[in-house]
Amino acid sequence: MSISQTLQLIEDLSNNIGLPKFYKDDLKLNKSILKKYGGNKYILMLREAGSILFPLNVGANPIFITHYIKEDPTVRFFVIAGLSDTEFHEIDGALASKLVQKPPIIVGSITNANKLISVIESRLSDHNVCTSVFSAPDLETSPSNWEEWHSWFAETGNPVMKSVMGQAIKRLPQLVN
């Protein structure tokens, strides 16, 4: 299925359940997310005042989903298994929370220092991973800055990437020696 077909399914779902009622233009932002992450798995969050298409397993800040679980009674979540998915499955907030907190990288499975550096730098170069609710850091992605990244993710409430960075910081010296 194409991106435009997926977008049409999202729009049809939105119209069928009547969400969002306000900020419907949020739905137009989904095209750039689908282009960037393609056949990835997503959570579509629809609520009275907007929507979010959240790419799973990339390290994006879970607060973009978990905040609404606690604060917005109008929120509904749907899993989109990828661009070939023709039916979106509704899930509850507990499962949505669990899915958005899955790490994008299994650091312990990486057995080469260059591969670890490459994978971490790729995650740190992704704007959707490195943006918090109100800011984005101005840091280099090289290992010499990983401690600062770890602190930044801790300060901005991204426990997923804080954990990944902590593991990467410990793992790199093991792979170099």
Secondary structure, 3 states (H helix, E strand, C coil): CCHHHHHHHHHHHHHHHCCCCCCHHHHHHHHHHHHHHCCCCEEEEEECCEEEEEECCCCCCCHHHHHHHHHCCCCEEEEECCCCCCCCEEECHHHHHHHHCCCCCCHHHCCCHHHHHHHHHHHHCCHHHHCCCCCCCCCCCCHHHHHHHHHHHHHCCCHHHHHHHHHHHHHHHHHHC
